[in-house]
């Protein structure tokens, strides 16, 4: 067997593999003998079918399969030994006809090479790194929510603004029968609010569903339907207030502080607001980190120039799927995936040149930290090391889960690398300004 490579250019090559009959004949003979032993052909006893008949029926197919195995093994070993970095897989050059009896068989494969990618992480133009700060309104709203959550309800004999109302909403024809709890202020319009105030507890009133509540999602929840089904809700429903409660806010005292945080860590309202502010801002970190990761990715793709073996990749896309693509379909697929290919190469260069590879010990620690966080949500704050090891072992036995965790850890490592090395400019904004500036509209 002989393998030779001819470089077409820096990104394309052809590999020729010559195979002698001696390289596969003995293997083919062994397989055909096994076929002969087990063949069931009418008119012959098992094991007594003439070898000529076996060869006539099976020899070409067996030779093709064994040669293909030999080619794949040889090509794989060659690529590994030569340390070739490829894009896509080798493409066989189609031959019109193969003479399987020839003393020497020759086959060619096209290769597309990954280009050398030189990444300048410190681009000329600085990338904005957003930091969302909780403003006074956001802090006050969260404080009010906590006071409500830890406050108490006082039953009321009448219906008025500021009360929480437990309702019975019925429309038998539309099969609506719900018992939601709605705040009085979530009702929309003076007419609806006046009707509620005039009603007594457990007195049914008929109301129009259109314009009943301030938001569509409140209407959907109250009527027990999806948002998509709102167009089909009945025009009227029977509404009964079965309970009216006034929520008494929890006092801003040491008792509340110690319920919210570790006892003694918060001693006054100023410290409480500082804690709330810090908690809100931590919730936004993941969102700003993802924005930064996306922006650095786009910047690196735009700034890092290199060629790809485009024609080879289009041909590869034509033939790599379960169903072959037309040339036009392959070109369209290439255009859609080119940016992803470029970033994979950029990312690969950064990982290699800056030693960002995910090590198994790091992945184990990362997995255990995630397991601890999930267990803490269910009140298990101090799991034993053996329990963590057992859960992690089960995760690592699943290849898909292992890859998912590995990808998450790699994204985290790249993000930290970008924060330390990229050309960034910090910009502190409130949440509304972040959404407007980062995405162009309020969400």
ZAMARGU-4260 file (C-alpha; in steps of 0.2 Angstrom, whole numbers, plus 5000, padded with zeros to 4 digits):
<rodrens>
0) 5000/5000/5000 | 5006/5017/4996 | 4999/5035/5001 | 5004/5051/4992 | 4998/5068/4994
5) 4997/5082/4981 | 4994/5100/4988 | 4983/5109/4976 | 4985/5125/4987 | 4987/5130/5005
10) 4969/5124/5009 | 4966/5110/4997 | 4975/5093/4993 | 4972/5077/4985 | 4978/5060/4993
15) 4980/5045/4982 | 4980/5028/4990 | 4986/5013/4980 | 4981/4996/4986 | 4989/4979/4981
20) 4978/4963/4979 | 4989/4956/4993 | 4983/4969/5005 | 4966/4962/5006 | 4965/4945/4996
25) 4967/4934/5011 | 4954/4943/5021 | 4942/4941/5007 | 4946/4922/5005 | 4942/4920/5023
30) 4925/4928/5023 | 4920/4919/5007 | 4925/4902/5015 | 4914/4907/5030 | 4900/4911/5018
35) 4902/4894/5010 | 4901/4885/5026 | 4884/4894/5031 | 4876/4896/5013 | 4859/4889/5011
40) 4856/4888/4992 | 4842/4877/4985 | 4849/4861/4977 | 4865/4860/4988 | 4868/4854/5006
45) 4873/4867/5018 | 4892/4869/5017 | 4893/4860/5000 | 4890/4875/4988 | 4903/4877/4975
50) 4916/4891/4979 | 4914/4897/4961 | 4895/4900/4964 | 4899/4909/4981 | 4912/4920/4972
55) 4901/4924/4958 | 4887/4930/4970 | 4897/4938/4984 | 4915/4941/4979 | 4914/4959/4972
60) 4903/4965/4987 | 4915/4958/4999 | 4930/4965/4991 | 4922/4982/4990 | 4918/4981/5008
65) 4936/4976/5014 | 4944/4988/5002 | 4933/5002/5010 | 4938/4997/5027 | 4956/4997/5022
70) 4955/5014/5014 | 4946/5022/5029 | 4959/5014/5042 | 4974/5020/5031 | 4967/5037/5028
75) 4963/5040/5046 | 4980/5034/5052 | 4988/5045/5039 | 4979/5060/5044 | 4984/5057/5063
80) 5002/5054/5059 | 5004/5069/5048 | 4994/5079/5061 | 4983/5086/5047 | 4969/5099/5053
85) 4954/5096/5042 | 4938/5105/5039 | 4924/5092/5035 | 4929/5074/5030 | 4939/5068/5016
90) 4929/5067/5000 | 4932/5052/4988 | 4934/5056/4970 | 4921/5046/4961 | 4927/5033/4948
95) 4916/5028/4934 | 4922/5009/4935 | 4933/4999/4946 | 4942/4984/4940 | 4942/4973/4956
100) 4954/4960/4948 | 4968/4973/4944 | 4984/4970/4953 | 4984/4987/4960 | 4969/4998/4964
105) 4970/5017/4966 | 4959/5029/4975 | 4959/5047/4977 | 4952/5058/4991 | 4950/5077/4992
110) 4955/5086/5008 | 4951/5103/5014 | 4963/5110/5027 | 4959/5122/5042 | 4968/5138/5039
115) 4980/5146/5051 | 4970/5158/5061 | 4979/5173/5070 | 4967/5181/5082 | 4970/5198/5089
120) 4960/5198/5105 | 4963/5217/5108 | 4954/5224/5093 | 4955/5243/5089 | 4937/5247/5093
125) 4932/5244/5111 | 4918/5233/5115 | 4905/5239/5127 | 4904/5228/5143 | 4887/5233/5151
130) 4884/5233/5170 | 4866/5234/5175 | 4863/5244/5191 | 4847/5243/5201 | 4839/5260/5202
135) 4828/5267/5216 | 4812/5262/5208 | 4818/5244/5206 | 4824/5243/5224 | 4808/5250/5231
140) 4797/5238/5221 | 4807/5223/5227 | 4806/5230/5245 | 4788/5232/5243 | 4786/5214/5236
145) 4796/5207/5251 | 4785/5217/5264 | 4770/5210/5255 | 4777/5192/5255 | 4781/5193/5274
150) 4766/5203/5278 | 4748/5197/5283 | 4731/5197/5276 | 4716/5205/5285 | 4699/5199/5279
155) 4687/5213/5273 | 4668/5214/5272 | 4668/5226/5257 | 4677/5228/5241 | 4689/5242/5238
160) 4705/5248/5230 | 4721/5240/5236 | 4712/5224/5241 | 4717/5206/5235 | 4701/5198/5228
165) 4697/5180/5227 | 4685/5177/5212 | 4674/5165/5205 | 4673/5167/5186 | 4660/5157/5177
170) 4653/5155/5159 | 4645/5138/5157 | 4644/5138/5138 | 4663/5142/5136 | 4667/5129/5150
175) 4675/5143/5161 | 4675/5140/5179 | 4690/5147/5188 | 4694/5154/5205 | 4709/5166/5203
180) 4716/5179/5216 | 4717/5196/5208 | 4722/5213/5215 | 4709/5226/5213 | 4721/5238/5204
185) 4723/5225/5190 | 4705/5228/5185 | 4704/5240/5171 | 4692/5255/5169 | 4681/5265/5180
190) 4665/5256/5176 | 4673/5239/5181 | 4680/5246/5197 | 4664/5255/5202 | 4654/5239/5198
195) 4666/5229/5210 | 4664/5242/5224 | 4645/5242/5223 | 4645/5223/5224 | 4644/5213/5240
200) 4654/5198/5244 | 4647/5182/5236 | 4636/5192/5224 | 4637/5188/5206 | 4639/5202/5193
205) 4640/5200/5174 | 4655/5209/5167 | 4662/5211/5149 | 4678/5201/5146 | 4685/5214/5134
210) 4695/5227/5144 | 4691/5219/5160 | 4710/5218/5166 | 4725/5229/5163 | 4735/5216/5154
215) 4731/5201/5142 | 4742/5189/5153 | 4731/5193/5168 | 4715/5190/5158 | 4722/5173/5152
220) 4727/5168/5169 | 4710/5174/5177 | 4700/5164/5164 | 4711/5149/5163 | 4716/5150/5145
225) 4732/5152/5135 | 4736/5169/5128 | 4733/5162/5110 | 4715/5158/5115 | 4711/5176/5121
230) 4703/5180/5104 | 4690/5166/5107 | 4684/5170/5125 | 4666/5174/5128 | 4660/5192/5128
235) 4653/5191/5146 | 4656/5181/5161 | 4648/5179/5179 | 4660/5186/5192 | 4659/5184/5211
240) 4670/5191/5224 | 4671/5177/5237 | 4685/5185/5248 | 4692/5202/5250 | 4708/5204/5259
245) 4719/5219/5264 | 4737/5215/5264 | 4746/5222/5279 | 4765/5225/5275 | 4778/5218/5286
250) 4787/5230/5297 | 4804/5235/5292 | 4812/5229/5308 | 4825/5217/5314 | 4813/5202/5314
255) 4810/5205/5295 | 4829/5208/5292 | 4833/5191/5300 | 4820/5182/5290 | 4827/5189/5274
260) 4846/5186/5278 | 4857/5178/5290 | 4853/5185/5307 | 4863/5200/5312 | 4870/5204/5295
265) 4857/5217/5291 | 4853/5230/5305 | 4844/5244/5297 | 4834/5249/5281 | 4849/5256/5272
270) 4858/5240/5274 | 4843/5231/5268 | 4842/5241/5253 | 4860/5238/5249 | 4857/5220/5250
275) 4842/5221/5239 | 4852/5231/5227 | 4866/5218/5227 | 4854/5204/5224 | 4845/5212/5210
280) 4862/5216/5201 | 4868/5198/5203 | 4853/5192/5194 | 4857/5203/5179 | 4875/5197/5177
285) 4871/5182/5167 | 4861/5193/5155 | 4876/5205/5153 | 4888/5191/5152 | 4879/5183/5137
290) 4878/5200/5129 | 4896/5202/5130 | 4900/5185/5124 | 4889/5188/5109 | 4897/5205/5105
295) 4915/5198/5107 | 4911/5184/5096 | 4904/5195/5082 | 4919/5207/5084 | 4931/5193/5082
300) 4922/5186/5067 | 4923/5203/5058 | 4941/5207/5063 | 4949/5190/5060 | 4952/5188/5042
305) 4957/5171/5034 | 4952/5161/5019 | 4942/5145/5019 | 4942/5130/5007 | 4924/5136/5001
310) 4922/5125/4985 | 4928/5110/4995 | 4916/5113/5009 | 4901/5116/4997 | 4905/5099/4989
315) 4906/5091/5006 | 4890/5098/5012 | 4882/5091/4996 | 4887/5074/5001 | 4888/5073/5020
320) 4870/5072/5025 | 4858/5058/5024 | 4851/5065/5008 | 4862/5073/4995 | 4860/5091/4992
325) 4859/5100/4975 | 4873/5113/4972 | 4862/5127/4975 | 4856/5119/4992 | 4874/5116/4997
330) 4879/5134/4993 | 4864/5141/5003 | 4869/5129/5018 | 4887/5135/5017 | 4882/5153/5017
335) 4871/5150/5033 | 4885/5140/5042 | 4900/5150/5036 | 4900/5162/5051 | 4899/5147/5063
340) 4913/5139/5055 | 4924/5154/5056 | 4920/5156/5075 | 4924/5138/5078 | 4941/5141/5070
345) 4944/5157/5080 | 4938/5149/5096 | 4950/5134/5093 | 4964/5145/5090 | 4961/5154/5106
350) 4959/5138/5116 | 4975/5131/5109 | 4986/5146/5110 | 4980/5151/5128 | 4979/5134/5136
355) 4960/5136/5139 | 4956/5117/5137 | 4943/5110/5149 | 4952/5098/5160 | 4943/5083/5168
360) 4946/5089/5186 | 4939/5106/5181 | 4924/5098/5174 | 4921/5087/5189 | 4922/5103/5200
365) 4910/5112/5189 | 4898/5098/5189 | 4898/5096/5208 | 4895/5115/5210 | 4880/5114/5199
370) 4873/5099/5208 | 4876/5109/5225 | 4866/5124/5218 | 4852/5113/5212 | 4851/5103/5228
375) 4851/5119/5238 | 4835/5125/5229 | 4827/5110/5237 | 4834/5113/5255 | 4849/5101/5254
380) 4862/5113/5259 | 4877/5102/5264 | 4877/5086/5253 | 4890/5073/5257 | 4905/5072/5245
385) 4901/5054/5241 | 4883/5059/5236 | 4890/5072/5225 | 4903/5060/5217 | 4889/5047/5214
390) 4878/5060/5205 | 4893/5067/5195 | 4897/5049/5190 | 4880/5046/5183 | 4881/5063/5173
395) 4897/5058/5166 | 4891/5041/5160 | 4879/5051/5148 | 4889/5058/5134 | 4877/5071/5129
400) 4876/5078/5147 | 4895/5077/5148 | 4896/5087/5132 | 4883/5100/5138 | 4892/5103/5154
405) 4909/5104/5145 | 4902/5117/5133 | 4895/5127/5147 | 4912/5127/5156 | 4921/5132/5140
410) 4909/5146/5137 | 4913/5152/5155 | 4932/5150/5153 | 4931/5160/5136 | 4920/5174/5145
415) 4933/5176/5159 | 4947/5176/5146 | 4938/5190/5136 | 4935/5200/5152 | 4954/5200/5156
420) 4961/5202/5138 | 4949/5210/5126 | 4947/5228/5123 | 4932/5232/5133 | 4924/5248/5140
425) 4913/5247/5155 | 4896/5256/5154 | 4885/5256/5169 | 4866/5258/5165 | 4849/5254/5173
430) 4839/5239/5166 | 4828/5249/5154 | 4843/5258/5147 | 4852/5241/5145 | 4837/5234/5135
435) 4835/5249/5124 | 4854/5251/5120 | 4858/5233/5119 | 4843/5227/5109 | 4835/5243/5102
440) 4818/5242/5111 | 4811/5240/5128 | 4806/5222/5133
</rodrens>
